[in-house]
Amino acid sequence: MEKSTGLKKVKTAVFISGKGSNLKNLIKFSKNKKYRFSVNLIFSNTYKAKGLKYSKKYKIEKKIIRYDNKIITDKKILKILKHKKIRLICLAGFMKILSKYFIKKFKGKIINIHPSLLPKYKGLNTHIRAIKNREKFAGCTVHYVTSKLDAGKIILQKKVKISRKDNHFSLAKKVLKKEHLIYPAAINKILN
Ligand code: GRF
């Protein structure tokens, strides 16, 4: 990852498919001068993503492109990213798998937040699985994106204790709070 130099912030795109609480949180942190990135583009594969509302609220450009054909869509996105001089992509609840072509083009500059202590519980329904397996801890991980799902190099992780009273909703809530702490910190870690 190229480091950020001087006071210039690294132009970042956040990719979402849903609620966008991580997006909102990243936008907030990006306004602090200690954080070396700015959110310049919000991308979604669906109009239904609730987080798209932050485009208007924070005056950040948004692009929505449906994934009818992965390669064509990925090429379209790459063109937009180039035009906007985006240097970092943060996946935040983005429910599509990027093509190998895309990942190669943006090699080392795509990161993701995942709601588990990777390498445990890759993929979906992480909290349900962790509870079912009677794990003592759950957590979240920020990692680089490679063509292998949830398997890229880990940047930061945070643990939370699973209590006996937890169900997957309460656990998701607890973990999300930690996600909001480690995502901006992980970005600064790779940029500094
Ligand atoms: C988060 O739990 C994140 O770890 C996962 O999807 C969820 C997105 O939440 N990849 P939000 O849309 O940022 O609120």
Residues whose N, C-alpha, C, O or C-beta is under 5 A from the ligand:
A	BS01	GRF	G18 K19 G20 S21 N22 L23 A92 G93 I113 H114 P115
